[in-house]
Amino acid sequence: VSNQGPKEILRLDPVSGVQSEVAASVVFTQIQGIALDQIPSPPILDSDGDGDPDRHDNCLSVPNADQIDTNQDGFGNRCDADYDDNGAVGAPDFTQLLNAYLSSAGDPEYDADIDADSDGVIGPRDFAVLRIYYLQLPGPSGLACAGSIPCP
């Protein structure tokens, strides 16, 4: 190996076989004939189409552009029927929903964590969320801190 000056960078034309010298700056700005500034960025995933990228979405399976998470566990209310925050949706959560059923914001029985659609009333749509997630885990969430409180 010789350290006698800069090395030549050659380009080989695949059709003609002709070699030509290439400036080093061209090599670093192009890869296989594509300028680096023309390489498209990878698409940003938004699995549920709610406008929040998956890595920032607290409810990946249900559109929830508002990202409401009243108990700050990293799972949006629209996919979090784990009202007691024990990591699974079960009988205690069902009991909590029954105790709050048909209550409205301002009533002593009302619990914003149970109001999955955030409409101010705990009713049939909120019960539907519990039914979907019953005996399952809350979420899924794209937040790395999901399941920990507080998870912004």
N, CA and C of each residue as an Amber inpcrd file, in Angstrom:
protein
   456
   0.8600000  -1.1680000   0.0000000   0.0000000   0.0000000   0.0000000
   0.9000000   1.2230000   0.0000000   0.5980000   2.1270000  -0.8710000
   1.4090000   3.3270000  -1.0140000   0.6480000   4.5220000  -0.4870000
   1.3310000   5.4100000   0.1830000   0.7200000   6.6420000   0.6740000
   1.2070000   7.8230000  -0.1500000   1.3830000   7.6290000  -1.4190000
   1.9140000   8.6710000  -2.2910000   0.7920000   9.4280000  -2.9730000
   0.1570000  10.3170000  -2.2700000  -0.8700000  11.1660000  -2.8600000
  -2.2480000  10.5310000  -2.8480000  -3.2420000  11.3320000  -3.2770000
  -4.6240000  10.8510000  -3.2750000  -4.8330000   9.7600000  -4.3200000
  -5.7210000   8.8600000  -4.0080000  -6.0730000   7.7780000  -4.9290000
  -7.1030000   8.2820000  -5.9170000  -7.0750000   7.7270000  -7.1160000
  -8.0940000   8.0440000  -8.1160000  -9.3590000   7.2710000  -7.8040000
 -10.4690000   7.8730000  -8.0770000 -11.7410000   7.1710000  -8.0040000
 -12.2250000   7.0750000  -9.4290000 -12.4480000   5.8500000  -9.8800000
 -12.8340000   5.6350000 -11.2640000 -14.2700000   5.1600000 -11.3520000
 -14.9360000   5.5830000 -12.4020000 -16.2870000   5.1340000 -12.7110000
 -16.1660000   4.2260000 -13.9280000 -16.8190000   3.0810000 -13.8690000
 -16.8140000   2.1420000 -14.9830000 -18.1800000   2.1760000 -15.6330000
 -18.2300000   2.5450000 -16.8880000 -19.4880000   2.5330000 -17.6310000
 -19.8350000   1.0740000 -17.9110000 -20.9870000   0.5830000 -17.4190000
 -21.3170000  -0.8400000 -17.5630000 -21.5660000  -1.2700000 -19.0100000
 -21.9100000  -0.3370000 -19.8760000 -22.1870000  -0.6900000 -21.2670000
 -20.9090000  -0.6920000 -22.1040000 -20.1740000   0.4140000 -22.0470000
 -18.9920000   0.5460000 -22.8990000 -17.7260000  -0.0040000 -22.2620000
 -17.7080000  -0.1150000 -20.9280000 -16.5090000  -0.5690000 -20.2460000
 -15.4700000   0.5100000 -20.0820000 -15.7870000   1.7500000 -20.4690000
 -14.8490000   2.8550000 -20.3800000 -14.7680000   3.3340000 -18.9380000
 -13.5310000   3.5480000 -18.4810000 -13.2950000   4.0820000 -17.1500000
 -13.0610000   5.5720000 -17.2390000 -13.5920000   6.3130000 -16.2650000
 -13.3340000   7.7480000 -16.2070000 -13.1520000   8.1450000 -14.7550000
 -12.3470000   9.1620000 -14.5270000 -12.0720000   9.6340000 -13.1780000
 -13.2930000  10.3910000 -12.6560000 -13.5840000  10.2080000 -11.3750000
 -14.7380000  10.8470000 -10.7520000 -14.2380000  11.6310000  -9.5480000
 -14.7320000  12.8260000  -9.3930000 -14.3780000  13.6340000  -8.2210000
 -14.9500000  12.9640000  -6.9790000 -14.2080000  12.9970000  -5.8800000
 -14.6390000  12.3550000  -4.6350000 -15.9880000  12.8920000  -4.1570000
 -16.2530000  14.1810000  -4.3790000 -17.5220000  14.7630000  -3.9170000
 -18.7080000  14.1310000  -4.6230000 -18.5370000  13.7230000  -5.8680000
 -19.6270000  13.0780000  -6.6090000 -19.9340000  11.7200000  -6.0040000
 -18.8990000  10.9950000  -5.6000000 -19.0930000   9.6760000  -5.0110000
 -19.9310000   9.7710000  -3.7420000 -19.6790000  10.8050000  -2.9430000
 -20.3960000  10.9370000  -1.6840000 -21.8030000  11.5070000  -1.8490000
 -22.0910000  12.0830000  -2.9810000 -23.4360000  12.6410000  -3.1640000
 -24.3150000  11.7440000  -4.0270000 -23.7640000  10.6760000  -4.5590000
 -24.5650000   9.7850000  -5.3890000 -24.3170000   8.3390000  -5.0000000
 -25.3370000   7.5610000  -5.0320000 -25.2410000   6.1260000  -4.8160000
 -25.9410000   5.4850000  -6.0000000 -25.2140000   4.7280000  -6.7750000
 -25.7390000   4.0360000  -7.9470000 -26.5580000   4.9690000  -8.8320000
 -26.0390000   6.1730000  -9.0410000 -26.6930000   7.1060000  -9.9500000
 -27.8610000   7.8680000  -9.3680000 -28.1780000   7.6910000  -8.0960000
 -29.2940000   8.4000000  -7.4610000 -28.7040000   9.4130000  -6.4990000
 -29.0180000  10.6670000  -6.6930000 -28.5380000  11.6990000  -5.7740000
 -29.1630000  11.4630000  -4.4050000 -28.3620000  11.5910000  -3.3460000
 -28.8610000  11.3310000  -2.0010000 -30.0340000  12.2240000  -1.6240000
 -30.0430000  13.4560000  -2.1290000 -31.1490000  14.3410000  -1.7950000
 -32.4260000  13.9840000  -2.5540000 -32.3540000  12.9960000  -3.4540000
 -33.5350000  12.5550000  -4.1960000 -34.0780000  11.2250000  -3.6880000
 -33.4150000  10.6360000  -2.6990000 -33.8960000   9.3800000  -2.1340000
 -35.0790000   9.7020000  -1.2350000 -36.2470000   9.0910000  -1.5010000
 -37.4250000   9.4190000  -0.6940000 -37.2820000   8.9270000   0.7390000
 -37.8680000   9.6780000   1.6490000 -37.8910000   9.2720000   3.0450000
 -38.8250000   8.0840000   3.1920000 -38.5600000   7.2090000   4.1630000
 -39.4890000   6.0990000   4.3650000 -40.8520000   6.6400000   4.7910000
 -41.9240000   5.9490000   4.4330000 -43.2540000   6.4460000   4.8120000
 -43.4290000   6.4220000   6.3290000 -44.1990000   7.3670000   6.8230000
 -44.5100000   7.4170000   8.2460000 -45.7600000   6.5720000   8.4500000
 -45.6490000   5.5460000   9.2840000 -46.7570000   4.6260000   9.5040000
 -47.8130000   5.2440000  10.4120000 -49.0670000   5.0830000  10.0140000
 -50.2280000   5.5010000  10.7950000 -51.2780000   4.4150000  10.5980000
 -51.1490000   3.3270000  11.3380000 -51.9670000   2.1270000  11.1390000
 -53.4680000   2.3720000  11.2050000 -53.9000000   3.2740000  12.0800000
 -55.3390000   3.4950000  12.2330000 -55.8530000   4.7180000  11.4730000
 -54.9510000   5.4380000  10.7930000 -55.3700000   6.5580000   9.9520000
 -55.8970000   7.7620000  10.7040000 -55.4760000   7.9540000  11.9520000
 -56.0000000   9.0820000  12.7330000 -55.1270000  10.3280000  12.6740000
 -54.0430000  10.2720000  11.8910000 -53.1690000  11.4260000  11.7540000
 -52.0100000  11.4500000  12.7310000 -51.9590000  10.5000000  13.6500000
 -50.8530000  10.4000000  14.5930000 -49.9600000   9.2390000  14.1720000
 -48.6750000   9.4930000  13.9260000 -47.7740000   8.4000000  13.5500000
 -47.7700000   7.3110000  14.6250000 -47.6470000   6.0560000  14.1970000
 -47.7080000   4.9260000  15.1270000 -46.7940000   5.0970000  16.3340000
 -45.5970000   5.6240000  16.1300000 -44.6600000   5.7170000  17.2580000
 -45.1130000   6.7390000  18.3130000 -46.0870000   7.5820000  17.9780000
 -46.6190000   8.5700000  18.9260000 -48.0890000   8.3300000  19.2560000
 -48.6630000   7.2610000  18.7280000 -50.1000000   6.9930000  18.8640000
 -50.3550000   6.1100000  20.0800000 -51.2200000   6.5510000  20.9800000
 -51.4970000   5.7770000  22.1860000 -52.5980000   4.7390000  22.0000000
 -53.1070000   4.6200000  20.7790000 -54.1340000   3.6180000  20.4700000
 -53.9900000   3.2710000  18.9910000 -53.2260000   2.2330000  18.6930000
 -52.8830000   1.9120000  17.3060000 -54.0110000   1.2920000  16.4970000
 -54.9770000   0.6630000  17.1470000 -55.9990000  -0.0790000  16.4190000
 -57.2950000   0.6900000  16.1970000 -57.4420000   1.8370000  16.8550000
 -58.6750000   2.6100000  16.7530000 -58.3100000   4.0720000  16.5090000
 -58.9160000   4.7170000  15.5000000 -58.6210000   6.1410000  15.2890000
 -58.9990000   6.9670000  16.5190000 -58.0560000   7.7530000  16.9790000
 -58.2980000   8.6380000  18.1300000 -57.4110000   9.8710000  17.9900000
 -57.7860000  10.7330000  17.0710000 -56.9850000  11.9280000  16.8040000
 -56.7930000  12.7750000  18.0560000 -57.7280000  12.7150000  19.0040000
 -57.6070000  13.5200000  20.2300000 -56.5740000  12.9570000  21.2100000
 -56.2030000  11.6790000  21.0800000 -55.1930000  11.0400000  21.9300000
 -55.5000000  11.1700000  23.4230000 -56.7770000  11.2070000  23.7850000
 -57.1540000  11.3570000  25.1910000 -56.7650000  10.1090000  25.9730000
 -56.0460000  10.3160000  27.0670000 -55.5870000   9.2580000  27.9660000
 -55.6990000   9.8150000  29.3800000 -56.9010000   9.7610000  29.9430000
 -57.1630000  10.4350000  31.2110000 -56.3830000   9.8620000  32.3860000
 -56.0430000   8.5650000  32.3560000 -55.2840000   8.0030000  33.4760000
 -53.7810000   7.9960000  33.2200000 -53.3530000   8.5370000  32.0920000
 -51.9440000   8.7140000  31.7240000 -51.1310000   7.4260000  31.8170000
 -51.7380000   6.3030000  31.3420000 -51.0130000   5.0310000  31.3510000
 -50.4240000   4.6830000  29.9880000 -50.5730000   5.5980000  29.0180000
 -50.0110000   5.3700000  27.6920000 -50.9420000   4.6570000  26.7390000
 -52.1230000   4.2790000  27.2110000 -53.1450000   3.6800000  26.3550000
 -54.2890000   4.6810000  26.2500000 -54.6560000   5.0640000  25.0290000
 -55.7450000   6.0140000  24.8430000 -57.0590000   5.4530000  25.3490000
 -57.9350000   6.3150000  25.8210000 -59.2230000   5.8750000  26.3690000
 -60.0140000   5.0160000  25.3860000 -59.8620000   5.2570000  24.0940000
 -60.6500000   4.5010000  23.1070000 -60.2510000   3.0450000  23.0080000
 -59.1030000   2.6810000  23.5610000 -58.7030000   1.2650000  23.5330000
 -58.1720000   0.8280000  24.9040000 -58.6900000   1.4430000  25.9610000
 -58.2370000   1.1200000  27.3120000 -59.4240000   0.9260000  28.2380000
 -59.8650000  -0.3250000  28.3650000 -60.9380000  -0.6460000  29.3000000
 -60.3760000  -1.2250000  30.5950000 -59.0770000  -1.0820000  30.8140000
 -58.4240000  -1.5220000  32.0450000 -58.5100000  -0.3790000  33.0550000
 -59.6850000  -0.2030000  33.6250000 -59.9500000   0.9470000  34.4890000
 -59.2020000   0.8870000  35.8140000 -58.8570000  -0.3310000  36.2810000
 -58.1300000  -0.4430000  37.5460000 -56.6140000  -0.5030000  37.3350000
 -56.1750000  -0.3840000  36.0930000 -54.7460000  -0.3280000  35.7390000
 -53.9370000  -1.5150000  36.2600000 -54.5330000  -2.7110000  36.2140000
 -53.7830000  -3.8990000  36.6370000 -53.1580000  -4.6370000  35.4480000
 -53.3220000  -4.1000000  34.2410000 -52.6970000  -4.6880000  33.0580000
 -53.6010000  -5.5770000  32.2370000 -54.8110000  -5.8440000  32.6870000
 -55.7510000  -6.6870000  31.9370000 -57.1730000  -6.1950000  32.1850000
 -58.0420000  -6.4740000  31.2320000 -59.4470000  -6.0750000  31.3400000
 -60.2370000  -7.2750000  31.8500000 -60.8940000  -7.1070000  32.9940000
 -61.6180000  -8.2300000  33.5880000 -62.8040000  -7.7940000  34.4120000
 -63.2180000  -8.6720000  35.3150000 -64.4110000  -8.4500000  36.1380000
 -64.3580000  -7.1580000  36.9540000 -63.2280000  -6.8080000  37.5730000
 -63.2110000  -5.5480000  38.3300000 -63.4900000  -4.3280000  37.4420000
 -63.0220000  -4.3740000  36.2040000 -63.2760000  -3.2620000  35.2730000
 -64.7550000  -3.2190000  34.9030000 -65.3480000  -4.3910000  34.7060000
 -66.7780000  -4.4700000  34.4000000 -67.5920000  -3.8850000  35.5540000
 -67.1990000  -4.1990000  36.7800000 -67.9010000  -3.6680000  37.9550000
 -67.7960000  -2.1480000  38.0050000 -66.6120000  -1.6160000  37.7040000
 -66.4510000  -0.1600000  37.6940000 -67.3540000   0.4800000  36.6470000
 -67.4420000  -0.1280000  35.4740000 -68.3100000   0.4190000  34.4320000
 -69.7720000   0.3790000  34.8790000 -70.1970000  -0.7300000  35.4750000
 -71.5870000  -0.8240000  35.9470000 -71.8980000   0.2600000  36.9700000
 -70.9660000   0.5340000  37.8690000 -71.1840000   1.5590000  38.8970000
 -71.2830000   2.9620000  38.3050000 -70.6470000   3.1720000  37.1590000
 -70.6550000   4.4980000  36.5380000 -71.6450000   4.6040000  35.3830000
 -72.2660000   3.4980000  34.9960000 -73.1240000   3.4660000  33.8050000
 -74.2440000   4.5050000  33.8760000 -74.4220000   5.2200000  32.7860000
 -75.4190000   6.2810000  32.5910000 -75.1400000   7.5340000  33.4280000
 -73.9580000   7.6280000  34.0060000 -73.5980000   8.8670000  34.7020000
 -73.0340000   9.8580000  33.6930000 -73.0830000  11.1240000  34.0510000
 -72.5860000  12.2020000  33.1980000 -71.5120000  12.9750000  33.9370000
 -70.6960000  13.6890000  33.1740000 -69.6590000  14.5250000  33.7770000
 -70.3150000  15.4260000  34.8180000 -69.7470000  15.4760000  35.9930000
 -70.3030000  16.2540000  37.0970000 -71.0150000  15.3770000  38.1140000
 -71.5120000  14.1930000  37.7000000 -72.1300000  13.2570000  38.6420000
 -71.0380000  12.6040000  39.4800000 -71.3440000  12.2690000  40.7330000
 -70.3220000  11.6470000  41.5830000 -69.8440000  10.2870000  41.0470000
 -70.6940000   9.5580000  40.3150000 -70.3280000   8.2380000  39.7970000
 -69.5060000   8.3150000  38.5150000 -69.5090000   9.4730000  37.8660000
 -68.8170000   9.6270000  36.5800000 -67.3130000   9.4660000  36.7600000
 -66.7050000   8.7330000  35.8190000 -65.2500000   8.5280000  35.8320000
 -64.7500000   8.7200000  34.3990000 -63.9520000   9.7460000  34.1720000
 -63.4610000  10.0570000  32.8190000 -62.6530000   8.9160000  32.2190000
 -62.0230000   8.0860000  33.0570000 -61.2700000   6.9420000  32.5400000
 -62.1820000   5.9280000  31.8560000 -63.4250000   5.8580000  32.2800000
 -64.3830000   4.9000000  31.7210000 -65.0830000   5.4720000  30.4910000
 -65.0830000   6.7790000  30.3380000 -65.7260000   7.4570000  29.2070000
 -64.8210000   7.3490000  27.9670000 -64.8440000   6.2000000  27.3260000
 -63.9310000   5.8930000  26.2160000 -64.0580000   6.8570000  25.0470000
 -65.2690000   7.3150000  24.7680000 -65.4650000   8.2220000  23.6280000
 -65.4370000   9.6840000  24.0400000 -65.1940000   9.9440000  25.3090000
 -65.0370000  11.3090000  25.8470000 -66.2000000  12.2310000  25.5050000
 -67.4200000  11.6770000  25.5470000 -68.5890000  12.5030000  25.2350000
 -69.2780000  13.0450000  26.4780000 -68.7230000  12.7490000  27.6690000
 -69.3000000  13.2640000  28.9070000 -70.3760000  12.3910000  29.5000000
 -70.6790000  11.2580000  28.8680000 -71.6940000  10.3290000  29.3710000
 -71.1370000   8.9110000  29.2510000 -71.3010000   8.1250000  30.2910000
 -70.8810000   6.7230000  30.2250000 -72.1000000   5.9150000  29.8180000
 -72.0440000   5.4050000  28.5880000 -73.2030000   4.7290000  28.0170000
 -72.8270000   3.5490000  27.1390000 -73.7070000   3.2250000  26.1900000
 -73.5270000   2.0230000  25.3600000 -72.1980000   1.9780000  24.5870000
 -71.7390000   3.1070000  24.0600000 -70.4700000   3.0800000  23.3070000
 -69.2970000   2.7520000  24.2210000 -69.3480000   3.2110000  25.4520000
 -68.2910000   2.9080000  26.4150000 -68.3470000   1.4370000  26.8230000
 -69.5700000   0.9260000  26.9590000 -69.7340000  -0.5020000  27.2520000
 -69.1770000  -1.3460000  26.1060000 -69.3670000  -0.8890000  24.8690000
 -68.8600000  -1.6220000  23.7040000 -67.3390000  -1.7540000  23.7520000
 -66.6580000  -0.7310000  24.2190000 -65.1940000  -0.7940000  24.3310000
 -64.8090000  -1.8680000  25.3470000 -65.4900000  -1.8870000  26.4920000
 -65.1930000  -2.9120000  27.4870000 -65.4750000  -4.3010000  26.9170000
 -66.5460000  -4.4470000  26.1830000 -66.8990000  -5.7540000  25.6050000
 -65.8210000  -6.2270000  24.6310000 -65.3010000  -5.3290000  23.8120000
 -64.2630000  -5.6820000  22.8360000 -62.9810000  -6.1380000  23.5280000
 -62.5990000  -5.4590000  24.5970000 -61.3220000  -5.7310000  25.2650000
 -61.4250000  -6.6950000  26.4450000 -62.6260000  -7.1630000  26.7490000
 -62.8080000  -8.0260000  27.9210000 -61.9160000  -9.2680000  27.8280000
 -61.2190000  -9.5640000  28.9030000 -60.2620000 -10.6680000  29.0160000
 -59.0670000 -10.5000000  28.0840000 -58.7700000  -9.2580000  27.7320000
 -57.6220000  -8.9520000  26.8840000 -56.7930000  -7.8600000  27.5480000
 -55.7460000  -7.4860000  26.8540000 -54.8960000  -6.3970000  27.3150000
 -55.3780000  -5.0840000  26.7280000 -55.1280000  -3.9720000  27.3840000
 -55.4630000  -2.6880000  26.7680000 -54.5330000  -2.4200000  25.5880000
 -54.9490000  -1.5000000  24.7300000 -54.0780000  -1.0810000  23.6250000
 -54.3720000  -1.8100000  22.3290000 -53.4110000  -1.9260000  21.4780000
 -51.9970000  -1.6290000  21.6480000 -51.6920000  -0.1350000  21.5050000
 -50.5350000   0.2200000  22.0200000 -50.0570000   1.5970000  21.9810000
 -48.6880000   1.6140000  21.3130000 -48.3940000   2.7070000  20.6290000
 -47.0910000   2.8690000  20.0290000 -46.0950000   3.5440000  20.9540000
 -46.5420000   3.9410000  22.1340000 -45.6680000   4.6280000  23.0860000
 -44.8190000   3.6230000  23.8540000 -43.5390000   3.8700000  23.9260000
 -42.6240000   2.9670000  24.6270000 -42.9390000   2.8890000  26.1190000
 -43.5210000   3.9270000  26.6760000 -43.8000000   3.9560000  28.1160000
 -45.1740000   3.3890000  28.4690000 -45.9370000   2.9000000  27.4930000
 -47.2960000   2.4050000  27.7520000 -47.2840000   1.3450000  28.8410000
 -48.2220000   1.4730000  29.7670000 -48.3290000   0.5740000  30.8900000
 -47.6830000   1.1350000  32.1480000 -46.9930000   2.2470000  32.0120000
 -46.3780000   2.9210000  33.1520000 -47.0910000   4.2550000  33.3720000
 -47.2840000   4.5990000  34.6130000 -47.9360000   5.8720000  34.9170000
 -46.9120000   6.7620000  35.6080000 -46.6920000   7.9650000  35.1720000
 -47.3390000   8.6200000  34.0230000 -46.5930000   8.3000000  32.7290000
 -47.3650000   8.1870000  31.6930000 -46.8270000   7.9950000  30.3400000
 -47.4540000   9.0730000  29.4890000 -46.6810000  10.1110000  29.1800000
 -47.2510000  11.2530000  28.4570000 -47.7740000  10.8810000  27.0810000
